[in-house]
């Protein structure tokens, strides 16, 4: 009964928090709902004002479906899964897997901004590594195909991904947080909004490479080639960076042969891939017979 009660309370708490966010009844810096809306509108306006692929429609292919994916993955699925995460947290706590037992770096004596920079870098590396796994292993790639089924790139493609990816990313991200002793999670909203903004921008129809900073920060030109239909021979993927490009340059997974923005996106036989949201979120559990 203890776990059932915890599940129920976590689920209701998630529903109530989301509803309060919609009604502007939470602090602005914790309002992930309207924060996502504002960031999306800003990047979309930049796409409209400074389009890289000028022939691409403002309402590109699958624009509305990708918009639905944003809210489904960030809010609907989060609400649905919140009770399970609460139970897992209770179970890990019972066997002593606390943040203190894993802490490798004590950041408690550092300024908040330094803690946030360390948190941002560590989290990005964990996501970069997880991203490679999604491409390298066929079982994981089946789910990740949803994200790579995008045929015209735009900001909302950032959050078109299979709900199973939450289950792959979150445990590793949690471990990443646990190694930082003294870090205050309540400040993580800053990194959250920064990561969403960078992710939206990197999927947008805007051309920019940051000049010399391209070796540190990911950009739309670099990330477009991550979605390229044709990859270099012998590669299962390139440009795996999420917010930072430095990992790809360090580990030689970078690849930008040109910057026209006119390349074909997708993957082999993507014409057979489900085209609707409901079929896509059910995809990947069974190996295709084709």
Long-range contacts (C-beta under 8 A, 24 or more apart in sequence): 2-90, 3-87, 3-90, 6-83, 6-86, 6-87, 6-90, 7-83, 7-84, 7-86, 7-87, 8-83, 9-86, 10-82, 10-83, 10-85, 10-86, 11-79, 11-80, 11-82, 11-83, 13-82, 14-78, 14-79, 14-82, 15-79, 18-75, 18-78, 18-79, 29-189, 29-190, 30-189, 32-74, 32-189, 32-192, 33-75, 35-193, 35-196, 36-70, 36-71, 36-74, 36-196, 39-193, 39-196, 39-197, 39-200, 40-67, 40-70, 40-155, 40-156, 40-200, 43-155, 43-197, 43-200, 43-201, 43-204, 43-206, 44-154, 44-155, 46-204, 46-206, 47-154, 47-155, 47-204, 47-205, 47-206, 50-206, 50-207, 51-205, 51-206, 52-205, 52-206, 52-207, 52-220, 52-261, 53-205, 53-261, 53-262, 56-152, 56-154, 56-205, 57-152, 60-152, 60-153, 60-154, 60-205, 61-151, 61-152, 62-150, 62-151, 62-152, 62-157, 62-160, 63-154, 63-156, 65-160, 65-276, 65-277, 66-150, 66-154, 66-156, 66-157, 66-159, 66-160, 67-156, 68-277, 69-156, 69-159, 69-160, 69-161, 69-277, 70-156, 70-158, 70-159, 72-163, 72-277, 73-159, 73-161, 73-163, 73-166, 74-159, 77-163, 77-166, 78-166, 81-166, 85-170, 97-178, 98-178, 99-177, 99-178, 99-180, 99-181, 100-181, 102-175, 102-178, 102-179, 103-178, 103-179, 103-180, 103-181, 103-182, 104-179, 104-180, 104-181, 105-179, 105-180, 105-181, 106-181, 106-182, 107-180, 107-181, 107-182, 107-183, 108-181, 108-182, 108-183, 109-182, 110-182, 112-184, 112-187, 115-180, 115-182, 115-183, 115-184, 115-187, 116-187, 116-190, 116-191, 118-180, 118-183, 119-177, 119-180, 119-183, 119-188, 119-191, 120-191, 120-194, 120-195, 120-243, 121-244, 122-176, 122-179, 122-180, 123-173, 123-176, 123-177, 123-191, 123-195, 124-195, 124-241, 124-242, 124-243, 124-244, 124-247, 125-176, 125-244, 125-247, 126-172, 126-173, 126-175, 126-176, 127-169, 127-173, 127-242, 128-240, 128-241, 128-242, 128-244, 128-247, 128-248, 129-172, 130-168, 130-169, 130-172, 131-240, 131-242, 132-237, 132-240, 132-253, 133-168, 134-165, 134-168, 135-236, 135-237, 135-240, 136-236, 136-237, 140-168, 142-283, 142-284, 142-287, 142-288, 143-168, 143-283, 143-284, 145-267, 145-270, 145-273, 145-283, 145-284, 146-280, 146-281, 146-283, 146-284, 148-227, 148-265, 148-266, 148-267, 148-270, 149-266, 149-267, 149-270, 149-273, 149-280, 150-227, 150-265, 150-266, 151-265, 151-266, 151-270, 152-265, 153-203, 153-204, 153-205, 153-220, 153-224, 153-227, 153-265, 154-203, 154-204, 154-205, 155-200, 155-201, 155-203, 155-204, 155-205, 156-200, 156-203, 157-203, 158-196, 158-199, 158-200, 158-202, 158-203, 159-199, 162-280, 162-281, 162-283, 162-284, 163-281, 164-284, 194-243, 195-242, 195-243, 198-242, 198-243, 199-242, 199-243, 202-243, 207-259, 207-261, 209-259, 214-245, 215-245, 215-246, 215-249, 216-244, 216-245, 216-246, 217-243, 217-244, 217-245, 218-242, 218-243, 218-244, 218-245, 219-245, 221-256, 221-259, 221-261, 222-248, 222-254, 222-256, 224-261, 224-263, 224-265, 225-255, 225-256, 225-257, 225-263, 227-265, 227-266, 228-263, 228-264, 228-265, 229-263, 229-264, 229-265, 229-266, 229-267, 229-268, 229-270, 230-263, 230-264, 231-255
